[in-house]
Every structure is written in C-alpha cells, then in structure tokens.
C-alpha cells in the first residue's frame, strides 16, 4: 500500500513501474512477474490518480480518495496475509492515525507484525533516510522477505 501513482506510473498505468518499484521488489524478494501477478499480490495505493507535483516532489494523495473506496475494496480481499504499509499517508490510514513519524512507525514495525509492517517509501528520494537508518535494511527487510516467501508458498 503506497501513496499515489507518480508521473511515470500514471503514464504507463502500471503501479511501481519505476525505480521505487525496483527497490520495493528487492525489499520483498520477489520478481517483477510475481509482483504483478494479481493472483498473488494486490497493490492498493492511497489514491488512484497522480496528484501532481509540488515544491519537493509529488503532492499527497487527494484526501477524498481513500475514504471513498479503500475500506470497501479491502473487504473484497479476504485473504491478505501481509500488508506493506508504505509511507506516511498509508501509515496514518492503516496504523490507527498514530502521530509517530515515519521513522518511529518503522522502528516499531514489530508492533504490527506479522499481518502488517510500516515501511518508508522506496523512492530514491529516501536514500538519505535509508543511509541514516541502516537497521531497516538489516532487520526489517529480511523479515519481510521471509514472510513474503512463506505466504507465496501457501
């Protein structure tokens, strides 16, 4: 679950069809084919449309999007084994609206495990965050890869 499609994704119609997606697939330990297999994975952004560009990157998802469809769509997916909660907007929606920063939410990932895991956005814009928080790729990513592999075997 991420924020909203970026410009490249909006133009191609394929979610995470960009460097963010490459990183996310690496974090999950899956191939591109597995990632886009609708029988195995569901990709549900907080908004379905590209929200435009602001001063420091893409604008946030439009506020009316998630309330309009998210709960109903999630009810139609009864076999969710793991939800990757990606970025601050998804954190706010899925993790009870807690006022923790992304770093604090991700640092407390085990509070939500094994059904969900808060993650930073895999965007190259977060390279500095990843360098400052090496524990994420050392501790969280291997756990996510193991859980995803387990779920894909079922």
Phi, psi and omega in degrees: 000118179241197185279278180204161181296141173279179184302312182296318179295318179302319182288326182268339182077010182244116182297144180054036177267061186196182179301330175299318179293322177301315180293318180298317178298323176296314179300325181277339182075035181237158176279167176299318180298315178296317182302321182264010178277107184295345176279346183247324185225147173242135179244112183235101178286167176288339176215146183267349182246153177291121185278355181100177184251139175246195182299321186242030179129200181295146175290162178293163176301150179297135188295337182276346187295298185300315179298332183287329189220342192298308182300316180297317180295318178296325177297333181276000178241077188286346186252039179283120180265335181204133175247119174273112185264101194255114174089167189296326182288320175292322177302312183299321182286313189270338188251033172077017177067019179301148185267029175284153173289166176304316180301315180292320177300312182293321179301330180260032184304327183291343175297336185250351185289143007260006183274338180211159175212120175288137183224155170287164174290139182283010181302144173302339176297342181262015178302320179296317178301315181295321177294323181282342184231063183298339178301332181298308182284340178277323187250312186284311184303314178299323178295318178297314180300318180295316181294317179299316179299318177301312183294325180289339178283335184292000000 
